[in-house]
């Protein structure tokens, strides 16, 4: 499945996605609070895979600048509708991927990627690009599903779902493999947490610092 196909998938499902509830509201609130505590007033923030902008709208108020991006123009359209209804200074949205930024022109202090890294096509390359986009001592903050720790039946069903156009590209890795990939890209893991309020938590919250 190509990036263009992924974008079309998320465009088709953007309105349905926007209307869906957060599965674990308590975990989401904990992730927001933890992230908000990391952000400083002088930070330039880039969020990758922002979806319809819900997280950006909650976090952008206390930083120098906040650019939230998504591969799907449909998602960004909804995010901009939300921003127009409830303006947040210094927040902007753009349909883009990490690879579209030139590290020479775009230096960020923090890169956020929630429910994002399992959707990229080349995880090592994307992590290297994020590393290049960060200023010295910048931080990557991510929480993403580790399908390698989930029900094996789900992993078996994914190829068929992708073939039928019912799912985007999805990478399969464990939390340990994800951390190893992040470290290999030039980061030091500062924190690894689990924020779920119930059940098995397969979405580790990671804070990684650029070495």
BALOBA-1460 file (C-alpha; in Angstrom, 3 decimals):
// residues 211
<rec num="1" residu="x" x="0.000" y="0.000" z="0.000"/>
<rec num="2" residu="x" x="1.441" y="3.367" z="-1.038"/>
<rec num="3" residu="x" x="1.440" y="6.637" z="0.859"/>
<rec num="4" residu="x" x="-1.131" y="7.955" z="-1.610"/>
<rec num="5" residu="x" x="-3.400" y="4.996" z="-0.851"/>
<rec num="6" residu="x" x="-2.954" y="5.591" z="2.874"/>
<rec num="7" residu="x" x="-3.938" y="9.243" z="2.429"/>
<rec num="8" residu="x" x="-7.048" y="8.230" z="0.478"/>
<rec num="9" residu="x" x="-7.993" y="5.717" z="3.180"/>
<rec num="10" residu="x" x="-7.805" y="8.350" z="5.925"/>
<rec num="11" residu="x" x="-9.598" y="10.896" z="3.756"/>
<rec num="12" residu="x" x="-12.501" y="8.441" z="3.307"/>
<rec num="13" residu="x" x="-12.713" y="7.663" z="7.000"/>
<rec num="14" residu="x" x="-11.939" y="11.123" z="8.417"/>
<rec num="15" residu="x" x="-15.513" y="12.105" z="9.317"/>
<rec num="16" residu="x" x="-16.217" y="8.740" z="10.929"/>
<rec num="17" residu="x" x="-12.907" y="8.949" z="12.782"/>
<rec num="18" residu="x" x="-13.759" y="12.419" z="14.044"/>
<rec num="19" residu="x" x="-17.089" y="11.268" z="15.460"/>
<rec num="20" residu="x" x="-15.674" y="8.243" z="17.280"/>
<rec num="21" residu="x" x="-15.148" y="8.379" z="21.073"/>
<rec num="22" residu="x" x="-11.771" y="8.021" z="22.768"/>
<rec num="23" residu="x" x="-11.555" y="4.380" z="23.838"/>
<rec num="24" residu="x" x="-9.821" y="5.070" z="27.171"/>
<rec num="25" residu="x" x="-10.522" y="8.645" z="28.218"/>
<rec num="26" residu="x" x="-8.589" y="8.303" z="31.478"/>
<rec num="27" residu="x" x="-5.474" y="7.128" z="29.653"/>
<rec num="28" residu="x" x="-5.808" y="9.943" z="27.126"/>
<rec num="29" residu="x" x="-6.075" y="12.513" z="29.909"/>
<rec num="30" residu="x" x="-2.973" y="11.090" z="31.570"/>
<rec num="31" residu="x" x="-1.048" y="11.281" z="28.297"/>
<rec num="32" residu="x" x="-2.124" y="14.883" z="27.790"/>
<rec num="33" residu="x" x="-1.117" y="15.870" z="31.318"/>
<rec num="34" residu="x" x="2.256" y="14.117" z="31.038"/>
<rec num="35" residu="x" x="2.998" y="15.762" z="27.712"/>
<rec num="36" residu="x" x="1.803" y="19.196" z="28.779"/>
<rec num="37" residu="x" x="4.215" y="19.050" z="31.725"/>
<rec num="38" residu="x" x="7.117" y="18.445" z="29.312"/>
<rec num="39" residu="x" x="6.381" y="21.391" z="27.050"/>
<rec num="40" residu="x" x="7.979" y="24.765" z="27.736"/>
<rec num="41" residu="x" x="6.829" y="28.241" z="26.651"/>
<rec num="42" residu="x" x="9.829" y="28.580" z="24.284"/>
<rec num="43" residu="x" x="9.287" y="25.243" z="22.538"/>
<rec num="44" residu="x" x="8.678" y="24.876" z="18.816"/>
<rec num="45" residu="x" x="6.501" y="21.782" z="18.500"/>
<rec num="46" residu="x" x="5.811" y="19.551" z="15.518"/>
<rec num="47" residu="x" x="3.048" y="16.969" z="15.806"/>
<rec num="48" residu="x" x="3.025" y="14.171" z="13.227"/>
<rec num="49" residu="x" x="-0.123" y="12.203" z="12.484"/>
<rec num="50" residu="x" x="-2.329" y="14.730" z="14.278"/>
<rec num="51" residu="x" x="-5.588" y="13.336" z="12.887"/>
<rec num="52" residu="x" x="-8.432" y="15.792" z="13.415"/>
<rec num="53" residu="x" x="-6.387" y="17.959" z="15.776"/>
<rec num="54" residu="x" x="-7.910" y="17.099" z="19.149"/>
<rec num="55" residu="x" x="-4.550" y="16.711" z="20.901"/>
<rec num="56" residu="x" x="-3.024" y="19.773" z="19.238"/>
<rec num="57" residu="x" x="-5.909" y="21.961" z="20.346"/>
<rec num="58" residu="x" x="-5.344" y="20.854" z="23.941"/>
<rec num="59" residu="x" x="-1.554" y="21.237" z="24.001"/>
<rec num="60" residu="x" x="-0.713" y="24.194" z="21.773"/>
<rec num="61" residu="x" x="-1.672" y="27.003" z="24.121"/>
<rec num="62" residu="x" x="1.483" y="26.974" z="26.216"/>
<rec num="63" residu="x" x="4.264" y="26.875" z="23.602"/>
<rec num="64" residu="x" x="6.053" y="29.248" z="21.216"/>
<rec num="65" residu="x" x="4.688" y="27.540" z="18.089"/>
<rec num="66" residu="x" x="2.820" y="24.341" z="17.319"/>
<rec num="67" residu="x" x="2.567" y="22.861" z="13.822"/>
<rec num="68" residu="x" x="0.273" y="19.842" z="13.601"/>
<rec num="69" residu="x" x="0.452" y="17.691" z="10.472"/>
<rec num="70" residu="x" x="-1.252" y="14.672" z="8.983"/>
<rec num="71" residu="x" x="-0.976" y="12.723" z="5.738"/>
<rec num="72" residu="x" x="-4.726" y="13.174" z="5.187"/>
<rec num="73" residu="x" x="-6.074" y="16.430" z="3.823"/>
<rec num="74" residu="x" x="-9.489" y="15.296" z="5.036"/>
<rec num="75" residu="x" x="-8.262" y="15.060" z="8.605"/>
<rec num="76" residu="x" x="-6.615" y="18.475" z="8.356"/>
<rec num="77" residu="x" x="-9.822" y="19.995" z="6.988"/>
<rec num="78" residu="x" x="-11.672" y="18.854" z="10.109"/>
<rec num="79" residu="x" x="-8.834" y="20.075" z="12.350"/>
<rec num="80" residu="x" x="-8.999" y="23.525" z="10.755"/>
<rec num="81" residu="x" x="-12.768" y="23.602" z="11.268"/>
<rec num="82" residu="x" x="-12.190" y="22.946" z="14.960"/>
<rec num="83" residu="x" x="-9.506" y="25.631" z="15.121"/>
<rec num="84" residu="x" x="-11.785" y="28.169" z="13.435"/>
<rec num="85" residu="x" x="-14.489" y="27.425" z="16.003"/>
<rec num="86" residu="x" x="-12.090" y="27.604" z="18.951"/>
<rec num="87" residu="x" x="-8.942" y="29.568" z="17.967"/>
<rec num="88" residu="x" x="-5.651" y="28.754" z="19.678"/>
<rec num="89" residu="x" x="-2.781" y="31.241" z="19.183"/>
<rec num="90" residu="x" x="0.386" y="29.869" z="17.590"/>
<rec num="91" residu="x" x="-1.320" y="26.661" z="16.370"/>
<rec num="92" residu="x" x="-1.408" y="25.806" z="12.673"/>
<rec num="93" residu="x" x="-2.303" y="22.696" z="10.686"/>
<rec num="94" residu="x" x="-0.808" y="21.318" z="7.483"/>
<rec num="95" residu="x" x="-1.296" y="18.238" z="5.335"/>
<rec num="96" residu="x" x="2.241" y="16.795" z="5.309"/>
<rec num="97" residu="x" x="4.466" y="13.919" z="6.370"/>
<rec num="98" residu="x" x="7.745" y="14.091" z="8.275"/>
<rec num="99" residu="x" x="9.669" y="13.406" z="5.083"/>
<rec num="100" residu="x" x="8.377" y="16.600" z="3.439"/>
<rec num="101" residu="x" x="10.280" y="18.856" z="5.848"/>
<rec num="102" residu="x" x="13.801" y="20.031" z="5.112"/>
<rec num="103" residu="x" x="15.882" y="19.733" z="8.292"/>
<rec num="104" residu="x" x="17.880" y="22.780" z="7.213"/>
<rec num="105" residu="x" x="14.742" y="24.926" z="7.288"/>
<rec num="106" residu="x" x="12.696" y="23.338" z="10.080"/>
<rec num="107" residu="x" x="14.185" y="22.846" z="13.527"/>
<rec num="108" residu="x" x="11.849" y="21.837" z="16.332"/>
<rec num="109" residu="x" x="12.392" y="21.408" z="20.054"/>
<rec num="110" residu="x" x="9.761" y="18.677" z="20.426"/>
<rec num="111" residu="x" x="8.256" y="16.222" z="17.954"/>
<rec num="112" residu="x" x="5.058" y="14.472" z="19.014"/>
<rec num="113" residu="x" x="3.735" y="11.312" z="17.392"/>
<rec num="114" residu="x" x="0.653" y="9.745" z="18.953"/>
<rec num="115" residu="x" x="-0.817" y="6.658" z="17.260"/>
<rec num="116" residu="x" x="1.626" y="7.389" z="14.452"/>
<rec num="117" residu="x" x="4.824" y="5.343" z="14.256"/>
<rec num="118" residu="x" x="3.037" y="2.049" z="13.539"/>
<rec num="119" residu="x" x="1.583" y="3.667" z="10.395"/>
<rec num="120" residu="x" x="4.809" y="4.798" z="8.707"/>
<rec num="121" residu="x" x="6.166" y="2.718" z="5.836"/>
<rec num="122" residu="x" x="9.858" y="2.892" z="6.769"/>
<rec num="123" residu="x" x="10.209" y="3.214" z="10.544"/>
<rec num="124" residu="x" x="14.030" y="3.573" z="10.677"/>
<rec num="125" residu="x" x="14.007" y="6.251" z="7.943"/>
<rec num="126" residu="x" x="11.181" y="8.192" z="9.590"/>
<rec num="127" residu="x" x="12.951" y="8.111" z="12.944"/>
<rec num="128" residu="x" x="16.156" y="9.387" z="11.339"/>
<rec num="129" residu="x" x="14.184" y="12.199" z="9.716"/>
<rec num="130" residu="x" x="12.611" y="13.132" z="13.061"/>
<rec num="131" residu="x" x="16.090" y="13.143" z="14.605"/>
<rec num="132" residu="x" x="17.277" y="15.521" z="11.876"/>
<rec num="133" residu="x" x="14.305" y="17.843" z="12.387"/>
<rec num="134" residu="x" x="15.008" y="18.236" z="16.101"/>
<rec num="135" residu="x" x="17.250" y="20.908" z="17.562"/>
<rec num="136" residu="x" x="20.085" y="19.907" z="19.873"/>
<rec num="137" residu="x" x="18.755" y="18.025" z="22.905"/>
<rec num="138" residu="x" x="15.284" y="17.982" z="21.344"/>
<rec num="139" residu="x" x="12.725" y="15.373" z="22.386"/>
<rec num="140" residu="x" x="10.575" y="12.831" z="20.591"/>
<rec num="141" residu="x" x="7.405" y="11.967" z="22.510"/>
<rec num="142" residu="x" x="5.363" y="9.075" z="21.191"/>
<rec num="143" residu="x" x="2.608" y="6.660" z="22.140"/>
<rec num="144" residu="x" x="1.761" y="4.139" z="19.456"/>
<rec num="145" residu="x" x="0.248" y="0.643" z="19.240"/>
<rec num="146" residu="x" x="2.755" y="-2.198" z="19.307"/>
<rec num="147" residu="x" x="0.938" y="-4.801" z="17.246"/>
<rec num="148" residu="x" x="3.595" y="-7.372" z="18.053"/>
<rec num="149" residu="x" x="2.108" y="-7.518" z="21.555"/>
<rec num="150" residu="x" x="-1.523" y="-7.691" z="20.420"/>
<rec num="151" residu="x" x="-3.814" y="-10.560" z="19.439"/>
<rec num="152" residu="x" x="-2.105" y="-12.629" z="16.694"/>
<rec num="153" residu="x" x="-5.438" y="-12.930" z="14.878"/>
<rec num="154" residu="x" x="-5.399" y="-9.189" z="14.320"/>
<rec num="155" residu="x" x="-1.976" y="-9.394" z="12.706"/>
<rec num="156" residu="x" x="-3.200" y="-12.194" z="10.440"/>
<rec num="157" residu="x" x="-6.246" y="-10.196" z="9.363"/>
<rec num="158" residu="x" x="-4.347" y="-7.018" z="8.471"/>
<rec num="159" residu="x" x="-2.938" y="-8.100" z="5.081"/>
<rec num="160" residu="x" x="-6.411" y="-9.018" z="3.821"/>
<rec num="161" residu="x" x="-7.888" y="-5.787" z="5.168"/>
<rec num="162" residu="x" x="-5.186" y="-3.780" z="3.382"/>
<rec num="163" residu="x" x="-5.795" y="-5.666" z="0.139"/>
<rec num="164" residu="x" x="-9.496" y="-4.813" z="0.353"/>
<rec num="165" residu="x" x="-8.751" y="-1.172" z="1.110"/>
<rec num="166" residu="x" x="-10.153" y="-1.485" z="4.626"/>
<rec num="167" residu="x" x="-6.914" y="-0.653" z="6.460"/>
<rec num="168" residu="x" x="-3.805" y="1.470" z="5.875"/>
<rec num="169" residu="x" x="-0.244" y="0.198" z="5.970"/>
<rec num="170" residu="x" x="0.476" y="-0.968" z="9.519"/>
<rec num="171" residu="x" x="3.855" y="-1.965" z="10.935"/>
<rec num="172" residu="x" x="4.168" y="-4.807" z="13.425"/>
<rec num="173" residu="x" x="6.669" y="-4.526" z="16.275"/>
<rec num="174" residu="x" x="6.934" y="-4.999" z="20.028"/>
<rec num="175" residu="x" x="7.669" y="-2.248" z="22.534"/>
<rec num="176" residu="x" x="11.246" y="-3.519" z="22.851"/>
<rec num="177" residu="x" x="11.708" y="-3.453" z="19.085"/>
<rec num="178" residu="x" x="10.282" y="0.076" z="18.905"/>
<rec num="179" residu="x" x="12.642" y="1.308" z="21.602"/>
<rec num="180" residu="x" x="15.584" y="-0.342" z="19.839"/>
<rec num="181" residu="x" x="14.646" y="1.391" z="16.576"/>
<rec num="182" residu="x" x="14.385" y="4.758" z="18.320"/>
<rec num="183" residu="x" x="17.782" y="4.304" z="19.948"/>
<rec num="184" residu="x" x="19.326" y="3.208" z="16.639"/>
<rec num="185" residu="x" x="18.129" y="6.483" z="15.105"/>
<rec num="186" residu="x" x="20.229" y="8.473" z="17.591"/>
<rec num="187" residu="x" x="17.970" y="8.886" z="20.622"/>
<rec num="188" residu="x" x="18.301" y="8.027" z="24.297"/>
<rec num="189" residu="x" x="15.121" y="6.741" z="25.926"/>
<rec num="190" residu="x" x="14.342" y="8.880" z="28.986"/>
<rec num="191" residu="x" x="11.022" y="7.349" z="30.013"/>
<rec num="192" residu="x" x="8.816" y="4.393" z="29.127"/>
<rec num="193" residu="x" x="5.354" y="4.403" z="30.681"/>
<rec num="194" residu="x" x="1.992" y="2.689" z="30.321"/>
<rec num="195" residu="x" x="-1.024" y="4.963" z="30.644"/>
<rec num="196" residu="x" x="-3.967" y="2.595" z="30.102"/>
<rec num="197" residu="x" x="-6.563" y="2.560" z="32.870"/>
<rec num="198" residu="x" x="-7.687" y="-0.997" z="32.140"/>
<rec num="199" residu="x" x="-6.661" y="-4.141" z="30.310"/>
<rec num="200" residu="x" x="-3.335" y="-4.890" z="28.666"/>
<rec num="201" residu="x" x="-1.559" y="-1.714" z="27.581"/>
<rec num="202" residu="x" x="0.090" y="-2.196" z="24.188"/>
<rec num="203" residu="x" x="0.724" y="1.524" z="23.610"/>
<rec num="204" residu="x" x="3.885" y="2.508" z="25.502"/>
<rec num="205" residu="x" x="4.376" y="6.213" z="26.123"/>
<rec num="206" residu="x" x="8.002" y="7.001" z="25.315"/>
<rec num="207" residu="x" x="10.130" y="10.096" z="25.804"/>
<rec num="208" residu="x" x="13.359" y="10.004" z="23.796"/>
<rec num="209" residu="x" x="16.073" y="12.673" z="23.772"/>
<rec num="210" residu="x" x="18.227" y="13.479" z="20.745"/>
<rec num="211" residu="x" x="21.831" y="12.489" z="21.371"/>
